[in-house]
Amino acid sequence: MITIKNMTRRDVVTGAAAAAGIVLGVYIGFRKIPVATADPTATATFEPNVYLSIDTTGLVTIVAHRSEMGTGIKTGLPMVVADELEADWNRVKVVQAQGDPKYGDQNTDGSRSMRQFYQPLREAGAVARQMLEEAAARVWNVDPAACHAQNHAIVHQPTGRRLAASQLEWSAYAEKTATGT
């Protein structure tokens, strides 16, 4: 037979304090303090905005800043970015965003995610695509209007030359853009 015991708040607080004391007193040993070091194997990435990055292998990482609640938004919104970027979906990785003010409102209720973020994410992908086209034009020393993104690469229409995003030198592009040369 089960005996039911009525507990007071004082009993609960006393039990919680005792359990915390046991947990705190059990750890034995020294904690290693992590030291930030540069990883020589880390790949450089092109991050034109908070929603996407492209590493030197050509992998496009798109951040899903809204939570998946059964509406397919974790795939739908990144597809908008990938489509504008002309990225090959097979070379796209989608990651879930952590709660961070840089993503703006991350509330995922009312089935409004696509309505509210279709245009901003479309623009984010389009701006990144335009930056890729301009970077390729600088490499080829041609007019950026003649360069167009196509299936995970930039193509110079008149000559048919192709450059993958992974082949572009981002640090040089950033310096040229900053100096206006």
C-alpha positions in Angstrom: 0.0 0.0 0.0 1.2 3.5 -0.9 1.4 6.1 1.9 0.7 9.7 0.9 2.7 12.3 2.8 1.6 15.9 2.7 4.7 18.1 2.3 5.0 21.8 3.2 6.9 24.4 1.2 9.5 24.3 4.0 10.0 20.5 3.4 10.5 21.1 -0.4 13.0 24.0 0.1 14.9 22.0 2.7 15.1 19.0 0.4 16.2 21.1 -2.6 18.9 22.8 -0.5 20.2 19.4 0.7 20.2 18.1 -2.9 22.1 21.2 -4.2 24.7 20.8 -1.4 25.3 17.1 -2.4 25.6 18.0 -6.1 28.0 20.8 -5.4 30.1 18.7 -3.1 30.5 15.8 -5.4 32.7 17.4 -8.1 36.4 16.6 -7.4 39.2 17.7 -9.6 40.5 20.8 -11.4 38.6 22.5 -14.2 40.5 23.2 -17.4 40.0 26.8 -18.5 39.5 27.0 -22.2 41.9 29.2 -24.1 40.9 30.7 -27.4 43.3 29.7 -30.1 43.2 30.1 -33.9 42.3 26.9 -35.7 44.7 26.6 -38.7 42.4 24.2 -40.4 39.4 26.5 -40.2 38.1 27.6 -43.6 37.5 31.3 -44.3 33.9 32.2 -45.0 32.1 34.9 -46.9 29.3 36.2 -44.7 27.4 39.0 -46.4 24.6 39.0 -43.9 23.3 37.2 -40.7 21.4 34.6 -42.8 24.0 33.0 -44.9 27.7 32.2 -45.3 29.8 30.5 -48.0 33.0 28.7 -47.1 36.0 28.0 -49.3 34.6 24.6 -50.2 31.5 26.2 -51.7 29.2 25.0 -49.0 26.4 27.5 -48.4 25.1 27.7 -44.9 21.8 29.3 -44.4 20.4 30.2 -41.0 16.8 29.4 -40.3 15.9 32.0 -37.7 12.3 30.9 -37.3 11.4 27.6 -35.5 9.9 24.7 -37.3 6.4 24.2 -36.0 5.1 21.8 -38.6 4.7 24.4 -41.4 8.0 23.6 -43.2 9.4 27.0 -42.5 12.9 25.7 -41.6 13.1 24.6 -45.2 10.9 27.2 -46.9 12.7 30.4 -45.8 16.2 29.0 -46.5 14.9 28.0 -50.0 14.0 31.6 -50.7 17.6 32.6 -49.9 19.1 29.7 -51.9 16.9 30.5 -54.9 17.9 34.2 -55.0 21.5 33.2 -54.6 21.3 30.6 -57.4 22.7 28.0 -55.0 22.6 24.3 -55.7 20.3 23.0 -53.0 22.6 19.8 -52.7 25.4 22.1 -51.6 23.3 24.0 -49.0 23.3 23.3 -45.2 20.5 24.7 -43.1 21.2 25.4 -39.4 18.8 26.5 -36.7 19.5 30.0 -35.3 20.0 30.4 -31.6 18.0 33.1 -29.9 19.8 36.3 -30.8 18.7 39.9 -31.3 20.6 40.1 -34.6 17.9 38.0 -36.2 15.1 40.4 -35.1 11.8 38.9 -34.1 12.1 35.1 -33.8 8.6 34.5 -32.7 7.1 31.7 -34.7 3.4 31.8 -34.2 0.4 32.6 -36.3 1.8 31.1 -39.5 3.2 34.5 -40.5 6.9 33.6 -41.1 6.7 33.3 -44.9 4.5 36.4 -45.2 6.8 38.5 -43.0 10.2 37.3 -44.1 9.8 36.3 -47.8 10.9 39.7 -49.0 13.7 40.4 -46.5 15.3 36.9 -47.1 14.8 37.3 -50.8 16.8 40.6 -50.7 19.5 39.0 -48.5 20.0 36.3 -51.1 19.9 38.8 -54.0 22.5 41.1 -52.3 24.8 38.2 -51.7 24.4 37.0 -55.3 25.2 40.6 -56.5 28.3 40.6 -54.4 29.4 37.3 -55.9 28.9 38.7 -59.4 30.8 41.8 -58.6 33.7 39.8 -57.1 33.9 37.6 -60.2 33.8 40.7 -62.4 36.8 42.1 -60.5 38.7 38.8 -61.0 38.0 38.9 -64.8 38.3 42.7 -65.0 34.9 42.9 -66.8 31.6 44.8 -66.4 29.6 43.3 -63.5 26.4 43.5 -65.6 27.9 40.8 -67.8 28.3 38.3 -64.9 25.3 36.2 -63.7 24.9 33.6 -61.0 23.9 30.2 -62.3 23.8 26.9 -60.4 26.3 27.6 -57.7 28.7 29.5 -59.9 29.2 32.9 -61.6 29.2 32.9 -65.4 30.6 35.6 -67.6 28.0 35.6 -70.4 30.1 36.8 -73.3 33.0 34.4 -72.8 31.3 31.5 -70.9 33.9 31.6 -68.2 32.7 30.2 -64.8 33.9 30.8 -61.3 32.5 28.9 -58.2 32.0 31.0 -55.1 34.7 28.9 -53.4 37.2 30.2 -56.0 36.7 33.9 -55.2 39.2 35.7 -52.9 37.0 37.3 -50.3 39.7 39.2 -48.4 40.9 40.9 -51.6 37.3 41.7 -52.6 36.5 43.2 -49.2 39.7 45.4 -49.4 38.9 46.7 -52.9 35.3 47.4 -52.0 36.3 49.3 -48.8 38.8 51.4 -50.7 36.6 51.9 -53.7 39.1 50.7 -56.2 
